[in-house]
Amino acid sequence: MDFTFTEEQQMMAGAFRELLDDLCSPEALRAAAEKRGDESGARWARIAELGLPGVLAPEAAGGMGLGDTDFVLIAEEAGRAALPEPLVEQAGIAVPLLAGLAPHAPRAAEILAQAASGALRVAVGAPGNPFVLGAAQAGVLLLADGDEVHLVERAGVGLVAQPSIDTLRALARVEWQPSAATRLVSGAAGRTAWARAFERGALYAAAQCLGLTQRMIDIAVAYACERTQFGRPIGSYQAIKHHLATVQVKLEFARAHVYAAAARVVDADQRAAAAVSSAKLAAGDAAELAARTGIQVHGAMGYSWEVDLHFYMKRAWALIGSWGDRSFHMRRVQSLVLGGSLPLGSDQTFVRS
Protein backbone atom coordinates (compact mmCIF):
# COMPACT_ATOMS: atom_id res chain seq x y z
CA MET A 1 0.00 0.00 0.00
CA ASP A 2 1.35 3.43 -0.98
CA PHE A 3 0.78 6.18 1.58
CA THR A 4 2.65 8.91 -0.30
CA PHE A 5 0.83 11.87 -1.79
CA THR A 6 0.41 11.89 -5.55
CA GLU A 7 2.26 14.29 -7.80
CA GLU A 8 -1.03 16.12 -8.49
CA GLN A 9 -1.72 16.57 -4.77
CA GLN A 10 1.76 17.93 -4.17
CA MET A 11 1.55 20.24 -7.18
CA MET A 12 -1.74 21.72 -5.97
CA ALA A 13 -0.30 22.31 -2.49
CA GLY A 14 2.85 23.80 -4.04
CA ALA A 15 0.85 26.23 -6.17
CA PHE A 16 -1.09 27.32 -3.09
CA ARG A 17 2.13 27.80 -1.15
CA GLU A 18 3.52 30.06 -3.87
CA LEU A 19 0.32 32.11 -3.82
CA LEU A 20 0.41 32.45 -0.04
CA ASP A 21 4.07 33.46 -0.08
CA ASP A 22 2.92 36.39 -2.19
CA LEU A 23 -0.30 37.20 -0.31
CA CYS A 24 0.71 36.53 3.29
CA SER A 25 4.13 38.03 3.77
CA PRO A 26 4.90 39.12 7.35
CA GLU A 27 4.36 42.71 6.20
CA ALA A 28 0.90 41.81 4.88
CA LEU A 29 0.03 40.01 8.12
CA ARG A 30 1.20 42.97 10.17
CA ALA A 31 -0.95 45.33 8.09
CA ALA A 32 -3.96 43.03 8.52
CA ALA A 33 -3.43 42.79 12.28
CA GLU A 34 -3.16 46.57 12.54
CA LYS A 35 -6.26 46.97 10.34
CA ARG A 36 -4.30 48.98 7.77
CA GLY A 37 -5.75 48.81 4.28
CA ASP A 38 -8.32 46.30 3.06
CA GLU A 39 -6.53 43.45 1.33
CA SER A 40 -8.87 40.72 2.57
CA GLY A 41 -11.16 40.92 -0.45
CA ALA A 42 -8.23 40.82 -2.85
CA ARG A 43 -6.69 37.82 -1.07
CA TRP A 44 -9.97 35.95 -1.14
CA ALA A 45 -10.44 36.68 -4.86
CA ARG A 46 -6.99 35.29 -5.66
CA ILE A 47 -7.72 32.17 -3.61
CA ALA A 48 -11.09 31.70 -5.31
CA GLU A 49 -9.42 31.94 -8.72
CA LEU A 50 -7.58 28.70 -7.94
CA GLY A 51 -10.90 27.02 -7.12
CA LEU A 52 -9.77 26.20 -3.59
CA PRO A 53 -13.11 26.89 -1.85
CA GLY A 54 -14.54 24.03 -3.92
CA VAL A 55 -11.88 21.36 -3.40
CA LEU A 56 -14.30 19.13 -1.47
CA ALA A 57 -17.45 20.13 -3.39
CA PRO A 58 -18.96 17.70 -5.92
CA GLU A 59 -18.12 18.36 -9.55
CA ALA A 60 -21.84 18.76 -10.26
CA ALA A 61 -21.78 21.83 -7.99
CA GLY A 62 -18.75 23.32 -9.73
CA GLY A 63 -16.23 21.86 -7.31
CA MET A 64 -13.21 19.63 -7.79
CA GLY A 65 -14.78 16.56 -6.21
CA LEU A 66 -11.61 15.72 -4.29
CA GLY A 67 -11.20 14.22 -0.83
CA ASP A 68 -9.87 14.97 2.61
CA THR A 69 -6.41 13.63 1.79
CA ASP A 70 -6.25 16.28 -0.93
CA PHE A 71 -7.44 19.14 1.24
CA VAL A 72 -5.29 18.29 4.25
CA LEU A 73 -2.24 19.62 2.39
CA ILE A 74 -4.12 22.83 1.55
CA ALA A 75 -5.01 23.29 5.23
CA GLU A 76 -1.39 22.68 6.18
CA GLU A 77 -0.22 25.42 3.81
CA ALA A 78 -2.90 27.80 5.12
CA GLY A 79 -1.49 27.25 8.60
CA ARG A 80 2.09 27.73 7.46
CA ALA A 81 1.13 31.16 6.09
CA ALA A 82 -1.22 32.10 8.98
CA LEU A 83 -3.79 32.95 6.29
CA PRO A 84 -6.14 35.60 7.73
CA GLU A 85 -9.14 34.52 5.63
CA PRO A 86 -11.13 31.46 6.82
CA LEU A 87 -10.55 29.35 3.70
CA VAL A 88 -10.14 26.18 5.73
CA GLU A 89 -13.43 26.73 7.55
CA GLN A 90 -15.32 27.43 4.31
CA ALA A 91 -13.75 24.83 2.02
CA GLY A 92 -13.11 22.16 4.62
CA ILE A 93 -16.20 22.47 6.82
CA ALA A 94 -18.97 24.63 5.34
CA VAL A 95 -18.87 23.27 1.78
CA PRO A 96 -18.87 19.56 2.78
CA LEU A 97 -21.64 20.34 5.27
CA LEU A 98 -23.75 21.93 2.53
CA ALA A 99 -22.96 19.09 0.13
CA GLY A 100 -24.10 16.53 2.68
CA LEU A 101 -27.31 18.44 3.35
CA ALA A 102 -28.12 19.20 -0.30
CA PRO A 103 -30.11 15.97 -0.94
CA HIS A 104 -32.35 16.73 2.06
CA ALA A 105 -32.51 20.54 1.95
CA PRO A 106 -33.10 22.40 -1.33
CA ARG A 107 -31.82 25.66 0.16
CA ALA A 108 -28.46 24.04 0.88
CA ALA A 109 -28.28 22.81 -2.70
CA GLU A 110 -29.09 26.31 -3.98
CA ILE A 111 -26.10 27.99 -2.35
CA LEU A 112 -23.61 25.11 -2.62
CA ALA A 113 -22.27 26.21 -6.00
CA GLN A 114 -21.85 29.80 -4.80
CA ALA A 115 -19.97 28.63 -1.73
CA ALA A 116 -17.79 26.29 -3.78
CA SER A 117 -16.81 29.08 -6.16
CA GLY A 118 -16.02 31.46 -3.31
CA ALA A 119 -18.58 33.96 -4.56
CA LEU A 120 -20.51 33.50 -1.31
CA ARG A 121 -18.73 33.33 2.02
CA VAL A 122 -20.24 30.92 4.54
CA ALA A 123 -19.46 30.95 8.26
CA VAL A 124 -20.11 27.97 10.53
CA GLY A 125 -21.33 28.12 14.11
CA ALA A 126 -20.91 24.50 15.14
CA PRO A 127 -21.84 23.01 18.52
CA GLY A 128 -18.94 23.29 20.94
CA ASN A 129 -17.53 26.47 19.42
CA PRO A 130 -19.04 29.44 21.28
CA PHE A 131 -17.87 31.99 18.71
CA VAL A 132 -18.11 32.06 14.92
CA LEU A 133 -15.07 32.77 12.76
CA GLY A 134 -15.53 35.16 9.84
CA ALA A 135 -19.19 35.88 10.57
CA ALA A 136 -18.91 39.59 9.76
CA GLN A 137 -17.61 38.87 6.26
CA ALA A 138 -20.02 36.01 5.52
CA GLY A 139 -23.13 36.26 3.37
CA VAL A 140 -24.84 33.39 5.19
CA LEU A 141 -24.20 31.40 8.36
CA LEU A 142 -24.75 27.74 9.18
CA LEU A 143 -25.79 27.67 12.83
CA ALA A 144 -26.71 24.97 15.34
CA ASP A 145 -29.74 24.82 17.58
CA GLY A 146 -29.60 21.50 19.38
CA ASP A 147 -29.52 18.83 16.68
CA GLU A 148 -30.84 21.24 14.05
CA VAL A 149 -28.87 22.88 11.24
CA HIS A 150 -30.03 26.38 10.30
CA LEU A 151 -29.10 28.53 7.32
CA VAL A 152 -29.36 32.21 8.24
CA GLU A 153 -28.70 35.34 6.20
CA ARG A 154 -26.02 37.60 7.63
CA ALA A 155 -28.52 40.46 7.75
CA GLY A 156 -30.78 38.38 10.00
CA VAL A 157 -28.36 38.02 12.91
CA GLY A 158 -26.65 40.28 15.40
CA LEU A 159 -22.90 40.04 15.91
CA VAL A 160 -20.91 40.90 19.01
CA ALA A 161 -17.19 41.03 18.23
CA GLN A 162 -15.03 38.91 20.52
CA PRO A 163 -11.35 39.43 21.31
CA SER A 164 -8.92 36.72 20.26
CA ILE A 165 -5.31 36.06 21.12
CA ASP A 166 -4.86 35.93 17.34
CA THR A 167 -5.88 39.35 16.06
CA LEU A 168 -6.03 37.98 12.50
CA ARG A 169 -9.03 35.80 13.44
CA ALA A 170 -12.29 37.78 13.43
CA LEU A 171 -14.49 36.07 16.03
CA ALA A 172 -18.05 37.00 16.93
CA ARG A 173 -20.85 35.84 19.17
CA VAL A 174 -23.97 35.43 17.05
CA GLU A 175 -27.33 36.60 18.38
CA TRP A 176 -30.19 35.03 16.46
CA GLN A 177 -33.55 33.29 16.72
CA PRO A 178 -34.02 29.87 15.12
CA SER A 179 -37.21 29.34 13.14
CA ALA A 180 -38.84 26.82 10.84
CA ALA A 181 -37.94 29.08 7.92
CA THR A 182 -34.21 28.88 8.66
CA ARG A 183 -34.10 25.18 9.57
CA LEU A 184 -32.48 22.87 7.02
CA VAL A 185 -32.56 19.53 8.87
CA SER A 186 -33.12 18.23 12.38
CA GLY A 187 -33.02 15.01 14.35
CA ALA A 188 -30.66 12.25 13.24
CA ALA A 189 -29.76 14.06 10.02
CA GLY A 190 -28.74 17.14 11.97
CA ARG A 191 -26.72 15.19 14.52
CA THR A 192 -24.88 13.35 11.76
CA ALA A 193 -24.17 16.58 9.87
CA TRP A 194 -22.74 18.35 12.92
CA ALA A 195 -20.72 15.28 13.95
CA ARG A 196 -19.09 15.13 10.52
CA ALA A 197 -18.46 18.88 10.59
CA PHE A 198 -16.78 18.60 13.98
CA GLU A 199 -14.45 15.82 12.84
CA ARG A 200 -13.37 17.83 9.80
CA GLY A 201 -12.97 20.96 11.90
CA ALA A 202 -10.67 19.17 14.35
CA LEU A 203 -8.75 17.45 11.55
CA TYR A 204 -8.09 20.64 9.63
CA ALA A 205 -7.18 22.56 12.77
CA ALA A 206 -4.56 19.87 13.34
CA ALA A 207 -3.36 20.18 9.74
CA GLN A 208 -2.95 23.92 10.15
CA CYS A 209 -0.91 23.28 13.29
CA LEU A 210 1.48 21.20 11.19
CA GLY A 211 2.14 24.13 8.88
CA LEU A 212 2.44 26.55 11.77
CA THR A 213 4.92 24.29 13.54
CA GLN A 214 7.11 24.02 10.47
CA ARG A 215 7.01 27.80 9.99
CA MET A 216 8.04 28.42 13.61
CA ILE A 217 10.88 25.93 13.30
CA ASP A 218 12.07 27.60 10.10
CA ILE A 219 12.01 31.05 11.72
CA ALA A 220 13.92 29.81 14.77
CA VAL A 221 16.51 27.98 12.65
CA ALA A 222 17.07 31.04 10.46
CA TYR A 223 17.60 33.22 13.54
CA ALA A 224 19.92 30.65 15.12
CA CYS A 225 22.07 30.74 11.98
CA GLU A 226 22.23 34.56 11.96
CA ARG A 227 22.65 35.35 15.66
CA THR A 228 26.21 35.04 16.91
CA GLN A 229 27.49 34.69 20.46
CA PHE A 230 31.09 34.13 21.53
CA GLY A 231 32.10 34.41 17.89
CA ARG A 232 29.85 31.61 16.61
CA PRO A 233 26.25 31.30 15.39
CA ILE A 234 24.12 30.19 18.32
CA GLY A 235 22.75 27.38 16.16
CA SER A 236 26.15 25.70 16.29
CA TYR A 237 25.72 25.00 20.01
CA GLN A 238 24.14 21.71 20.99
CA ALA A 239 21.89 23.43 23.52
CA ILE A 240 20.14 25.12 20.58
CA LYS A 241 20.46 22.37 17.97
CA HIS A 242 18.99 19.65 20.13
CA HIS A 243 15.96 21.71 21.14
CA LEU A 244 15.15 22.51 17.51
CA ALA A 245 15.70 18.90 16.45
CA THR A 246 13.32 17.74 19.18
CA VAL A 247 10.59 19.98 17.78
CA GLN A 248 11.15 18.67 14.25
CA VAL A 249 10.90 15.07 15.47
CA LYS A 250 7.66 15.89 17.29
CA LEU A 251 6.33 17.50 14.11
CA GLU A 252 7.05 14.43 11.98
CA PHE A 253 5.34 12.25 14.59
CA ALA A 254 2.28 14.49 14.43
CA ARG A 255 2.32 14.61 10.64
CA ALA A 256 1.80 10.85 10.41
CA HIS A 257 -1.18 11.12 12.77
CA VAL A 258 -2.80 13.92 10.78
CA TYR A 259 -2.37 12.25 7.41
CA ALA A 260 -3.73 8.97 8.77
CA ALA A 261 -6.76 10.79 10.19
CA ALA A 262 -7.35 12.49 6.83
CA ALA A 263 -7.51 9.07 5.18
CA ARG A 264 -10.03 7.83 7.73
CA VAL A 265 -12.27 10.80 8.56
CA VAL A 266 -14.69 10.06 5.71
CA ASP A 267 -15.65 6.79 7.46
CA ALA A 268 -17.28 8.80 10.29
CA ASP A 269 -16.96 5.89 12.73
CA GLN A 270 -15.29 5.36 16.10
CA ARG A 271 -11.91 4.62 14.53
CA ALA A 272 -12.15 7.89 12.64
CA ALA A 273 -12.99 9.77 15.83
CA ALA A 274 -10.01 8.25 17.64
CA ALA A 275 -7.72 9.05 14.71
CA VAL A 276 -8.89 12.67 14.58
CA SER A 277 -8.46 13.17 18.31
CA SER A 278 -5.00 11.60 18.22
CA ALA A 279 -4.06 13.91 15.34
CA LYS A 280 -5.37 16.98 17.12
CA LEU A 281 -3.43 16.11 20.27
CA ALA A 282 -0.17 15.32 18.47
CA ALA A 283 -0.29 18.39 16.23
CA GLY A 284 -1.25 20.67 19.09
CA ASP A 285 1.60 19.38 21.24
CA ALA A 286 4.07 19.92 18.40
CA ALA A 287 2.84 23.47 17.78
CA GLU A 288 2.96 24.33 21.47
CA LEU A 289 6.54 23.07 21.76
CA ALA A 290 7.55 24.93 18.59
CA ALA A 291 6.15 28.18 19.97
CA ARG A 292 7.91 27.77 23.31
CA THR A 293 11.20 26.77 21.71
CA GLY A 294 10.99 29.56 19.14
CA ILE A 295 10.59 32.15 21.87
CA GLN A 296 13.51 30.71 23.83
CA VAL A 297 15.80 30.66 20.78
CA HIS A 298 15.02 34.33 20.13
CA GLY A 299 15.53 35.26 23.76
CA ALA A 300 13.50 38.10 25.28
CA MET A 301 12.81 39.62 21.85
CA GLY A 302 10.80 36.52 20.89
CA TYR A 303 7.74 38.07 22.52
CA SER A 304 7.99 41.37 20.66
CA TRP A 305 5.64 42.64 17.96
CA GLU A 306 8.54 43.26 15.60
CA VAL A 307 9.54 39.57 15.49
CA ASP A 308 7.36 37.65 13.01
CA LEU A 309 7.18 34.57 15.23
CA HIS A 310 4.15 35.84 17.14
CA PHE A 311 1.80 35.60 14.15
CA TYR A 312 2.25 31.84 13.94
CA MET A 313 2.51 31.30 17.67
CA LYS A 314 -0.82 33.04 18.36
CA ARG A 315 -2.57 31.21 15.53
CA ALA A 316 -1.33 27.91 16.95
CA TRP A 317 -2.60 28.76 20.42
CA ALA A 318 -5.99 29.71 18.98
CA LEU A 319 -6.30 26.48 16.99
CA ILE A 320 -5.22 24.27 19.87
CA GLY A 321 -8.33 25.39 21.74
CA SER A 322 -10.67 25.21 18.73
CA TRP A 323 -12.77 22.19 17.71
CA GLY A 324 -12.18 20.52 21.04
CA ASP A 325 -9.38 21.45 23.42
CA ARG A 326 -6.72 19.10 24.73
CA SER A 327 -8.80 17.78 27.62
CA PHE A 328 -11.74 17.00 25.31
CA HIS A 329 -9.65 14.97 22.89
CA MET A 330 -7.75 13.22 25.69
CA ARG A 331 -11.06 12.13 27.23
CA ARG A 332 -12.37 10.97 23.86
CA VAL A 333 -9.32 8.85 23.11
CA GLN A 334 -9.46 7.42 26.62
CA SER A 335 -13.15 6.61 26.25
CA LEU A 336 -12.80 5.00 22.82
CA VAL A 337 -9.59 3.06 23.37
CA LEU A 338 -9.41 2.29 27.08
CA GLY A 339 -13.17 1.95 27.35
CA GLY A 340 -13.13 -1.07 25.05
CA SER A 341 -14.83 0.48 22.03
CA LEU A 342 -11.72 -0.08 19.92
CA PRO A 343 -9.36 -3.06 20.00
CA LEU A 344 -5.76 -2.60 21.09
CA GLY A 345 -2.59 -4.27 19.86
CA SER A 346 0.12 -4.11 17.24
CA ASP A 347 -2.21 -5.73 14.71
CA GLN A 348 -4.73 -2.91 15.06
CA THR A 349 -2.76 -0.04 13.51
CA PHE A 350 -4.31 2.12 10.79
CA VAL A 351 -2.17 0.25 8.22
CA ARG A 352 -3.68 -3.14 9.04
CA SER A 353 -7.19 -1.87 9.66
CORHUTA-V83785 format. One record per residue. N is the residue number from 1. RES is the residue in three letters. D_FIRST is the distance of its C-alpha to the first C-alpha in Angstrom with 1 decimal. Layout:
BEGIN
n=N res=RES d_first=D_FIRST
n=N res=RES d_first=D_FIRST
END
This chain:
BEGIN
n=1 res=MET d_first=0.0
n=2 res=ASP d_first=3.8
n=3 res=PHE d_first=6.4
n=4 res=THR d_first=9.3
n=5 res=PHE d_first=12.0
n=6 res=THR d_first=13.1
n=7 res=GLU d_first=16.4
n=8 res=GLU d_first=18.2
n=9 res=GLN d_first=17.3
n=10 res=GLN d_first=18.5
n=11 res=MET d_first=21.5
n=12 res=MET d_first=22.6
n=13 res=ALA d_first=22.5
n=14 res=GLY d_first=24.3
n=15 res=ALA d_first=27.0
n=16 res=PHE d_first=27.5
n=17 res=ARG d_first=27.9
n=18 res=GLU d_first=30.5
n=19 res=LEU d_first=32.3
n=20 res=LEU d_first=32.5
n=21 res=ASP d_first=33.7
n=22 res=ASP d_first=36.6
n=23 res=LEU d_first=37.2
n=24 res=CYS d_first=36.7
n=25 res=SER d_first=38.4
n=26 res=PRO d_first=40.1
n=27 res=GLU d_first=43.4
n=28 res=ALA d_first=42.1
n=29 res=LEU d_first=40.8
n=30 res=ARG d_first=44.2
n=31 res=ALA d_first=46.1
n=32 res=ALA d_first=44.0
n=33 res=ALA d_first=44.7
n=34 res=GLU d_first=48.3
n=35 res=LYS d_first=48.5
n=36 res=ARG d_first=49.8
n=37 res=GLY d_first=49.3
n=38 res=ASP d_first=47.1
n=39 res=GLU d_first=44.0
n=40 res=SER d_first=41.8
n=41 res=GLY d_first=42.4
n=42 res=ALA d_first=41.7
n=43 res=ARG d_first=38.4
n=44 res=TRP d_first=37.3
n=45 res=ALA d_first=38.4
n=46 res=ARG d_first=36.4
n=47 res=ILE d_first=33.3
n=48 res=ALA d_first=34.0
n=49 res=GLU d_first=34.4
n=50 res=LEU d_first=30.7
n=51 res=GLY d_first=30.0
n=52 res=LEU d_first=28.2
n=53 res=PRO d_first=30.0
n=54 res=GLY d_first=28.4
n=55 res=VAL d_first=24.7
n=56 res=LEU d_first=23.9
n=57 res=ALA d_first=26.9
n=58 res=PRO d_first=26.6
n=59 res=GLU d_first=27.5
n=60 res=ALA d_first=30.6
n=61 res=ALA d_first=31.9
n=62 res=GLY d_first=31.5
n=63 res=GLY d_first=28.2
n=64 res=MET d_first=24.9
n=65 res=GLY d_first=23.0
n=66 res=LEU d_first=20.0
n=67 res=GLY d_first=18.1
n=68 res=ASP d_first=18.1
n=69 res=THR d_first=15.2
n=70 res=ASP d_first=17.5
n=71 res=PHE d_first=20.6
n=72 res=VAL d_first=19.5
n=73 res=LEU d_first=19.9
n=74 res=ILE d_first=23.3
n=75 res=ALA d_first=24.4
n=76 res=GLU d_first=23.5
n=77 res=GLU d_first=25.7
n=78 res=ALA d_first=28.4
n=79 res=GLY d_first=28.6
n=80 res=ARG d_first=28.8
n=81 res=ALA d_first=31.8
n=82 res=ALA d_first=33.4
n=83 res=LEU d_first=33.8
n=84 res=PRO d_first=36.9
n=85 res=GLU d_first=36.1
n=86 res=PRO d_first=34.1
n=87 res=LEU d_first=31.4
n=88 res=VAL d_first=28.7
n=89 res=GLU d_first=30.8
n=90 res=GLN d_first=31.7
n=91 res=ALA d_first=28.5
n=92 res=GLY d_first=26.2
n=93 res=ILE d_first=28.5
n=94 res=ALA d_first=31.5
n=95 res=VAL d_first=30.0
n=96 res=PRO d_first=27.3
n=97 res=LEU d_first=30.2
n=98 res=LEU d_first=32.4
n=99 res=ALA d_first=29.9
n=100 res=GLY d_first=29.4
n=101 res=LEU d_first=33.1
n=102 res=ALA d_first=34.0
n=103 res=PRO d_first=34.1
n=104 res=HIS d_first=36.5
n=105 res=ALA d_first=38.5
n=106 res=PRO d_first=40.0
n=107 res=ARG d_first=40.9
n=108 res=ALA d_first=37.3
n=109 res=ALA d_first=36.4
n=110 res=GLU d_first=39.4
n=111 res=ILE d_first=38.3
n=112 res=LEU d_first=34.6
n=113 res=ALA d_first=34.9
n=114 res=GLN d_first=37.3
n=115 res=ALA d_first=34.9
n=116 res=ALA d_first=32.0
n=117 res=SER d_first=34.2
n=118 res=GLY d_first=35.5
n=119 res=ALA d_first=39.0
n=120 res=LEU d_first=39.3
n=121 res=ARG d_first=38.3
n=122 res=VAL d_first=37.2
n=123 res=ALA d_first=37.5
n=124 res=VAL d_first=36.0
n=125 res=GLY d_first=38.0
n=126 res=ALA d_first=35.6
n=127 res=PRO d_first=36.7
n=128 res=GLY d_first=36.6
n=129 res=ASN d_first=37.2
n=130 res=PRO d_first=41.0
n=131 res=PHE d_first=41.1
n=132 res=VAL d_first=39.7
n=133 res=LEU d_first=38.3
n=134 res=GLY d_first=39.7
n=135 res=ALA d_first=42.0
n=136 res=ALA d_first=44.9
n=137 res=GLN d_first=43.1
n=138 res=ALA d_first=41.6
n=139 res=GLY d_first=43.1
n=140 res=VAL d_first=41.9
n=141 res=LEU d_first=40.5
n=142 res=LEU d_first=38.3
n=143 res=LEU d_first=39.9
n=144 res=ALA d_first=39.7
n=145 res=ASP d_first=42.5
n=146 res=GLY d_first=41.4
n=147 res=ASP d_first=38.8
n=148 res=GLU d_first=40.0
n=149 res=VAL d_first=38.5
n=150 res=HIS d_first=41.3
n=151 res=LEU d_first=41.4
n=152 res=VAL d_first=44.4
n=153 res=GLU d_first=45.9
n=154 res=ARG d_first=46.4
n=155 res=ALA d_first=50.1
n=156 res=GLY d_first=50.2
n=157 res=VAL d_first=49.2
n=158 res=GLY d_first=50.7
n=159 res=LEU d_first=48.8
n=160 res=VAL d_first=49.7
n=161 res=ALA d_first=48.1
n=162 res=GLN d_first=46.5
n=163 res=PRO d_first=46.2
n=164 res=SER d_first=42.9
n=165 res=ILE d_first=42.1
n=166 res=ASP d_first=40.2
n=167 res=THR d_first=42.9
n=168 res=LEU d_first=40.4
n=169 res=ARG d_first=39.3
n=170 res=ALA d_first=41.9
n=171 res=LEU d_first=42.0
n=172 res=ALA d_first=44.5
n=173 res=ARG d_first=45.7
n=174 res=VAL d_first=46.0
n=175 res=GLU d_first=49.2
n=176 res=TRP d_first=49.1
n=177 res=GLN d_first=50.1
n=178 res=PRO d_first=47.7
n=179 res=SER d_first=49.2
n=180 res=ALA d_first=48.4
n=181 res=ALA d_first=48.5
n=182 res=THR d_first=45.6
n=183 res=ARG d_first=43.5
n=184 res=LEU d_first=40.3
n=185 res=VAL d_first=39.0
n=186 res=SER d_first=39.8
n=187 res=GLY d_first=39.0
n=188 res=ALA d_first=35.6
n=189 res=ALA d_first=34.4
n=190 res=GLY d_first=35.5
n=191 res=ARG d_first=34.0
n=192 res=THR d_first=30.6
n=193 res=ALA d_first=30.9
n=194 res=TRP d_first=31.9
n=195 res=ALA d_first=29.3
n=196 res=ARG d_first=26.5
n=197 res=ALA d_first=28.4
n=198 res=PHE d_first=28.7
n=199 res=GLU d_first=25.0
n=200 res=ARG d_first=24.3
n=201 res=GLY d_first=27.4
n=202 res=ALA d_first=26.2
n=203 res=LEU d_first=22.7
n=204 res=TYR d_first=24.2
n=205 res=ALA d_first=26.9
n=206 res=ALA d_first=24.4
n=207 res=ALA d_first=22.7
n=208 res=GLN d_first=26.2
n=209 res=CYS d_first=26.8
n=210 res=LEU d_first=24.0
n=211 res=GLY d_first=25.8
n=212 res=LEU d_first=29.1
n=213 res=THR d_first=28.2
n=214 res=GLN d_first=27.2
n=215 res=ARG d_first=30.4
n=216 res=MET d_first=32.5
n=217 res=ILE d_first=31.1
n=218 res=ASP d_first=31.8
n=219 res=ILE d_first=35.3
n=220 res=ALA d_first=36.1
n=221 res=VAL d_first=34.9
n=222 res=ALA d_first=36.9
n=223 res=TYR d_first=40.0
n=224 res=ALA d_first=39.6
n=225 res=CYS d_first=39.7
n=226 res=GLU d_first=42.8
n=227 res=ARG d_first=44.8
n=228 res=THR d_first=46.9
n=229 res=GLN d_first=48.8
n=230 res=PHE d_first=50.9
n=231 res=GLY d_first=50.3
n=232 res=ARG d_first=46.5
n=233 res=PRO d_first=43.7
n=234 res=ILE d_first=42.8
n=235 res=GLY d_first=39.1
n=236 res=SER d_first=40.1
n=237 res=TYR d_first=41.1
n=238 res=GLN d_first=38.7
n=239 res=ALA d_first=39.8
n=240 res=ILE d_first=38.2
n=241 res=LYS d_first=35.2
n=242 res=HIS d_first=33.9
n=243 res=HIS d_first=34.3
n=244 res=LEU d_first=32.3
n=245 res=ALA d_first=29.6
n=246 res=THR d_first=29.3
n=247 res=VAL d_first=28.8
n=248 res=GLN d_first=26.0
n=249 res=VAL d_first=24.2
n=250 res=LYS d_first=24.7
n=251 res=LEU d_first=23.4
n=252 res=GLU d_first=20.0
n=253 res=PHE d_first=19.8
n=254 res=ALA d_first=20.6
n=255 res=ARG d_first=18.2
n=256 res=ALA d_first=15.1
n=257 res=HIS d_first=17.0
n=258 res=VAL d_first=17.8
n=259 res=TYR d_first=14.5
n=260 res=ALA d_first=13.1
n=261 res=ALA d_first=16.3
n=262 res=ALA d_first=16.0
n=263 res=ALA d_first=12.9
n=264 res=ARG d_first=14.9
n=265 res=VAL d_first=18.5
n=266 res=VAL d_first=18.7
n=267 res=ASP d_first=18.6
n=268 res=ALA d_first=22.0
n=269 res=ASP d_first=22.0
n=270 res=GLN d_first=22.8
n=271 res=ARG d_first=19.3
n=272 res=ALA d_first=19.2
n=273 res=ALA d_first=22.7
n=274 res=ALA d_first=21.9
n=275 res=ALA d_first=18.9
n=276 res=VAL d_first=21.3
n=277 res=SER d_first=24.1
n=278 res=SER d_first=22.2
n=279 res=ALA d_first=21.1
n=280 res=LYS d_first=24.7
n=281 res=LEU d_first=26.1
n=282 res=ALA d_first=24.0
n=283 res=ALA d_first=24.5
n=284 res=GLY d_first=28.2
n=285 res=ASP d_first=28.8
n=286 res=ALA d_first=27.4
n=287 res=ALA d_first=29.6
n=288 res=GLU d_first=32.6
n=289 res=LEU d_first=32.4
n=290 res=ALA d_first=32.0
n=291 res=ALA d_first=35.1
n=292 res=ARG d_first=37.1
n=293 res=THR d_first=36.2
n=294 res=GLY d_first=36.9
n=295 res=ILE d_first=40.3
n=296 res=GLN d_first=41.2
n=297 res=VAL d_first=40.3
n=298 res=HIS d_first=42.5
n=299 res=GLY d_first=45.3
n=300 res=ALA d_first=47.7
n=301 res=MET d_first=47.0
n=302 res=GLY d_first=43.4
n=303 res=TYR d_first=44.9
n=304 res=SER d_first=46.9
n=305 res=TRP d_first=46.6
n=306 res=GLU d_first=46.8
n=307 res=VAL d_first=43.6
n=308 res=ASP d_first=40.5
n=309 res=LEU d_first=38.5
n=310 res=HIS d_first=39.9
n=311 res=PHE d_first=38.4
n=312 res=TYR d_first=34.8
n=313 res=MET d_first=36.0
n=314 res=LYS d_first=37.8
n=315 res=ARG d_first=35.0
n=316 res=ALA d_first=32.7
n=317 res=TRP d_first=35.4
n=318 res=ALA d_first=35.8
n=319 res=LEU d_first=32.1
n=320 res=ILE d_first=31.8
n=321 res=GLY d_first=34.4
n=322 res=SER d_first=33.2
n=323 res=TRP d_first=31.1
n=324 res=GLY d_first=31.8
n=325 res=ASP d_first=33.1
n=326 res=ARG d_first=32.0
n=327 res=SER d_first=34.0
n=328 res=PHE d_first=32.7
n=329 res=HIS d_first=29.0
n=330 res=MET d_first=29.9
n=331 res=ARG d_first=31.8
n=332 res=ARG d_first=29.0
n=333 res=VAL d_first=26.4
n=334 res=GLN d_first=29.2
n=335 res=SER d_first=30.1
n=336 res=LEU d_first=26.6
n=337 res=VAL d_first=25.4
n=338 res=LEU d_first=28.8
n=339 res=GLY d_first=30.4
n=340 res=GLY d_first=28.3
n=341 res=SER d_first=26.6
n=342 res=LEU d_first=23.1
n=343 res=PRO d_first=22.3
n=344 res=LEU d_first=22.0
n=345 res=GLY d_first=20.5
n=346 res=SER d_first=17.7
n=347 res=ASP d_first=15.9
n=348 res=GLN d_first=16.0
n=349 res=THR d_first=13.8
n=350 res=PHE d_first=11.8
n=351 res=VAL d_first=8.5
n=352 res=ARG d_first=10.3
n=353 res=SER d_first=12.2
END
